[in-house]
Amino acid sequence: MSIKLTILGCHSATPREAAHPTAQFLEINHRFFLIDCGEGTQMQLRKSKIKFSSINHIFISHLHGDHFFGLIGLVSTFGLLGRKNDLHIFGPTGLMEIIQLQLKATSSYLGFNLIFHELNSKEEELIFEDDHVEIHTIPLNHRVYTNGFLFKEKVGERKLNISAIKENPEIEICDYQHLKNGRDFVLQDGTVIKNKHLTFNPNAPLSYAYCSDTSYKPAIVRQIKNVDLLYHESTFLKDKVDLAVITKHSTAEEAAKIAKAANVGQLILGHYSSRYPEKKLFLEEAKTIFDQVILSEDGKVISLENSISNALCVAHQN
């Protein structure tokens, strides 16, 4: 089980030459998701060598431009590239109207189904589920209706204990899948060998919480308790806490307080205000509260590999 998160953009407000607005590409348990889509997202996808065809589900946190103005461009490019697969878009009510109006006004034709899942609940809800992953909304507190998203792996198959299996010649390769699924094995004489003697526990499932623009909201701690990886916006430092309250954003210190209270494995900071010349200031402030902190950077890849006993987080720049 693993998570691979590519930061496509991590800055607030307007795009600049070396500062792209919010977008992330998440690979979790062999599933792929685009999270937010600020201006220039498709160029950042190309720089990171991410295949456009791998994107079948897009999650938009809220309707502020630095989080979705790149969406119509990406959708249009999909059409020009001859896409055929359905594209599912999850986002606030109103997003469908915006995109459909843009397509209509430009007489754009799409050769694929554009399926909108509009969100308006202020309570957490399950919005996507398959055999590998489930995704829940994280209701946030911003100037407009906003959700974060909680991505959770499902428990995988049990692992075969080959040495124990070889001690029982009646067990054949065709029986392996049943063992992985948790079944006991019954010998020809009727003896039952418990599954726990023939297999090991599966790796613990991993989780990623994406908390987009929000004011300091301790109420989310319950939902994100013990997640392996947390992205939490940190637009300001504590010297601008008054401005954070007015604009309904968070400081690096507040993000760290959330991470500590939730006992997360790793905190990722982002959505930096351009008024600060150095990102390391965010890191320094957060680390006074919570030690396991990573600064998001455009193009940074954060990987999390899990074993039965522990998870290993690695970050590198593309």
LOVOZA-819370 format. One record per residue (C-alpha): x, y, z; residue in one letter. Coordinates in steps of 0.02 Angstrom, whole numbers, padded with zeros to 5 digits, always signed. Each point is the difference from the previous one (the first is absolute). Last residue first. Example, Ala and Ser with C-alpha at 12.3 -4.5 7.8 and 13.67 -1.06 7.14 Angstrom:
BEGIN
+00684-00053+00357S/-00069-00172+00033A/
***
This chain:
BEGIN
+00546+00830-00483N/+00040+00045+00181Q/+00005-00133+00135H/-00098-00050+00153A/+00006-00170+00087V/-00119-00065+00134C/+00023-00175+00072L/-00147-00086+00084A/+00016-00129+00138N/-00034-00175+00062S/-00097-00092-00135I/+00088+00097-00136S/-00049+00164-00077N/+00080+00111-00130E/-00034+00187-00002L/+00063+00107-00142S/+00004+00190-00011I/+00042+00073-00170V/+00046+00184-00013K/-00037+00086-00166G/-00058+00165+00074D/+00058-00004+00181E/-00091-00062+00155S/+00094+00025+00163L/+00009-00158+00105I/-00033-00010+00187V/+00025-00140+00127Q/+00047+00104+00153D/-00163+00076+00058F/-00020+00158+00106I/+00161+00100-00018T/+00021-00093-00164K/-00143+00097-00079A/+00087+00168+00021E/+00166-00061-00070E/-00082-00082-00149L/-00102+00154-00043F/+00157+00110+00013L/+00087-00123-00117K/-00116+00061-00136K/+00100+00159-00022E/-00055+00170-00069P/-00171+00007+00087Y/-00128+00117-00079R/-00032-00130-00136S/-00121-00092+00115S/+00035-00186+00009Y/-00133-00128-00048H/+00105-00140+00077G/+00055-00101+00151L/+00016-00190+00002I/-00018-00087+00169L/+00059-00178+00029Q/-00060-00147+00105G/-00154+00083+00071V/-00037+00004+00186N/-00161+00099-00028A/+00042+00126+00138A/+00177+00017-00067K/-00054+00025-00180A/-00134+00126+00048I/+00124+00097+00106K/+00124-00004-00145A/-00129+00078-00117A/-00030+00135+00132E/+00185+00040+00010E/+00014+00009-00189A/-00142+00126+00000T/-00175-00033-00064S/-00122+00085-00119H/-00171+00074+00029K/+00040+00171-00079T/-00039+00097+00159I/+00073-00131+00118V/+00158-00019-00104A/+00019+00188-00003L/-00001+00003+00191D/+00124-00145+00001V/+00122+00100-00105K/+00152-00015+00114D/-00052-00182+00024K/+00062-00043-00174L/-00122+00000-00144F/-00071-00108-00138T/+00029-00163+00092S/-00115-00125-00085E/-00002-00175+00071H/+00062-00154-00091Y/-00006-00150+00116L/+00087-00168-00024L/-00015-00159+00102D/-00170+00041+00073V/-00009-00030+00188N/-00156+00104+00032K/-00063+00085-00158I/-00185-00004+00044Q/+00017+00045+00183R/+00125+00138-00037V/-00121+00089-00116I/-00083+00089+00147A/+00163+00093+00036P/-00041+00121-00142K/+00130+00136-00031Y/-00065+00089-00154S/-00007-00098-00160T/+00071-00011-00174D/+00036-00182-00043S/+00017-00142+00123C/+00056-00155-00093Y/+00004-00153+00111A/+00098-00153-00057Y/-00020-00177+00065S/+00097-00163-00001L/-00068-00176+00029P/+00099-00111+00120A/+00092-00133-00097N/-00092-00165-00005P/+00011-00120+00148N/+00103-00155-00032F/-00063-00164-00071T/-00003-00187+00031L/-00020-00010+00189H/-00122+00147+00003K/-00107-00092-00127N/-00042-00136+00125K/+00040-00176-00057I/-00158-00104+00011V/+00018-00190+00010T/-00133-00088-00102G/+00107-00147-00055D/+00019+00079-00172Q/+00071+00159+00078L/-00109+00155+00020V/+00085+00167-00026F/-00063+00158+00087D/-00055+00144-00109R/+00072+00176+00017G/-00007+00065-00179N/+00186-00032-00020K/-00035-00182+00048L/-00134-00014-00132H/+00121+00075-00126Q/+00132-00130+00043Y/-00109-00153-00026D/+00040-00018-00185C/+00184-00005+00048I/-00031-00161+00095E/-00022-00036+00186I/-00002-00189+00024E/+00189+00002+00025P/-00019+00086+00171N/+00173+00048+00066E/+00022+00101-00158K/-00140+00117+00057I/+00093+00042+00161A/+00157+00050-00097S/-00104+00097-00125I/-00087+00110+00128N/-00113+00085-00126L/-00047+00182+00026K/-00179+00049+00038R/-00088+00104-00131E/-00017+00188+00018G/-00090+00110+00124V/-00076+00148-00090K/+00106+00154-00031E/-00069+00164+00064K/-00008+00170-00086F/-00074+00140+00107L/-00050+00155-00099F/-00014+00183+00050G/-00160+00089-00034N/-00044+00182-00025T/-00158+00107-00012Y/+00063+00179-00014V/+00094+00112+00122R/+00082-00152+00079H/-00042-00123+00137N/+00028-00182-00049L/-00109-00154-00022P/+00114-00153-00028I/-00076-00101-00142T/+00027-00187-00005H/+00092-00110-00125I/+00011-00190-00001E/+00136-00101-00084V/+00041-00174-00069H/-00161-00094-00040D/-00092+00160-00047D/-00069+00148+00095E/-00035+00184-00032F/-00102+00136+00086I/-00010-00059+00181L/-00066+00146+00100E/+00055+00128+00128E/-00137+00124+00045E/-00021+00171-00081K/-00079-00083-00151S/+00007+00093-00166N/+00099-00108-00119L/-00025-00020-00187E/+00051-00163-00080H/+00025+00048-00182F/+00022-00125-00141I/+00084+00058-00161L/-00027-00139-00125N/+00127-00010-00140F/+00016+00064-00179G/-00010+00180+00057L/-00051+00139-00118Y/+00037+00183+00037S/-00114+00133-00071S/+00098+00129+00101T/-00154+00068+00090A/-00067-00177+00027K/+00161-00067+00077L/+00016+00150+00114Q/-00184-00013+00050L/+00021-00186+00037Q/+00150+00034+00110I/-00085+00135+00103I/-00166-00092+00016E/+00088-00159+00058M/+00099+00095+00130L/-00155+00080+00075G/-00023-00127+00140T/+00170-00033+00075P/+00119-00130-00071G/+00025-00178-00061F/+00043-00023-00184I/-00011-00170-00083H/+00075-00019-00175L/-00065-00143-00106D/+00127-00078-00118N/+00005+00048-00184K/+00137+00133-00009R/+00042+00061-00174G/+00147+00111+00048L/-00099+00156-00044L/-00136-00052+00122G/+00123-00030+00142F/+00073+00170-00040T/-00171+00080+00024S/-00020-00084+00170V/+00172+00062+00052L/-00037+00177-00055G/-00169-00002+00086I/+00081-00059+00162L/+00144+00124+00013G/-00109+00131+00085F/-00039-00126+00139F/+00100+00029+00160H/+00078+00170-00028D/-00168+00059-00065G/-00099-00026+00159H/-00143-00122-00020L/+00041-00130+00131H/+00085-00167+00030S/+00000-00067-00178I/+00027-00188-00016F/+00041-00074-00171I/-00027-00183-00046H/+00052-00086-00163N/+00179+00062-00012I/+00117-00138-00061S/-00027+00052-00181S/+00087+00166+00034F/+00160-00096+00034K/+00108+00082+00132I/+00172+00052-00061K/+00024+00123+00144S/+00030+00141-00124K/-00154-00056-00098R/-00109+00003+00155L/+00068+00173+00040Q/-00053+00060-00172M/-00173-00075+00029Q/-00014+00088+00167T/+00039+00171-00071G/-00141+00090+00089E/-00061-00092+00155G/-00070-00176-00007C/-00049-00076+00166D/+00040-00181+00044I/+00035-00115-00148L/-00025-00184+00044F/+00084-00164-00047F/-00030-00176+00071R/+00134-00132+00024H/-00016+00002+00191N/+00018+00189+00003I/+00069+00107-00141E/-00038+00184+00030L/+00026+00146-00117F/-00007+00172+00082Q/-00055+00174-00053A/+00007+00169+00085T/+00070+00154-00084P/+00172+00003-00083H/+00148+00100+00064A/+00154+00010-00111A/-00063+00116-00135E/-00149+00060+00100R/-00177-00062+00024P/-00121+00109+00102T/-00079-00044+00167A/+00092-00128+00105S/+00147-00114-00037H/+00013-00190-00001C/+00002-00059-00180G/+00030-00170-00081L/+00041-00088+00164I/+00015-00184-00046T/-00062-00121+00133L/+00047-00184-00006K/-00087-00110+00127I/+00037-00183+00028S/-00067-00172+00043M/
***
